[in-house]
Amino acid sequence: MIKNGAIAAVLETSAEERAGLTQLDALDRKLAELRDQVRRGGRVVLEAGLFGGAP
């Protein structure tokens, strides 16, 4: 953690944060795939529940 431009504390990554990272990584890959699809001129059709909402 940085405070006033200096290191104030070093935080350890929790198991919960590591699990969240797995989900964020999967979401990032899917978003990159959708961006590439648009760049190639394709249409974007979202899957039900893709972003954690109700299907």
Secondary structure as UniProt FT lines:
FT   STRAND          2..3
FT   TURN            4..5
FT   STRAND          6..7
FT   HELIX           15..39
FT   TURN            40..41
FT   TURN            48..51
//
